[in-house]
């Protein structure tokens, strides 16, 4: 690469194609992040910092009395949300900016998971 040549000139970026995620992929992302990711990170935080730091009072009670119910509750909620989103696909896709909404929900879920992990790891 010569001095006059920039990095973008040296790389052939025409071969890179970014595809928009499909509706089903976005729903699956919501289900995985808000279901599995939130449940695991909640247990990590509760195991290391204690259930008293849980912000959601219902989850805090379940963590205190029967932690397995947290898994059942989160699984039921995320299963219901996933099925409703899949069944209402035509309605959701008719709303302008539906991908942005999905990405916002996914981003919020990632923030919740990272916050839970931070709480759990900071307590170690």
C-alpha positions, 0 to 999 in steps of 0.5 A: 500500500502506497502513501497515497492509497487509503485503507478503503482503497486497498480493501475491496469492500464490494464483496461485503454484503450486510443483510437485514436480519429477518423477522424470525431472527429478531424474534429469536434474538429477543427470546434468547436474550430476554429468556436465557441471557436474563435468567442466567445473568440473574442467577449469577448476580443472585449467587454472588451478590445475593437476591436482595439486590434484585430490582424486580420485587417478584423475582426477588421473592421467587429467588428467596423462596424457590429459585427454580420458579424464576426459570419457569416464570421467565421461560413462560413469559418469553415463550408467550412473547415469542409466540405472540410476536410470531403470530402477529408478524403481519401487524408488526411488519406493517408498523413503520420502524419495526426493526428499530423497535426490535433492535431497541428491545434487544439492546435493552436486553443486552444492557440488562444482562450486562448489568446483572453480570456486572453486579454478580462479578463486582460482588466476587 
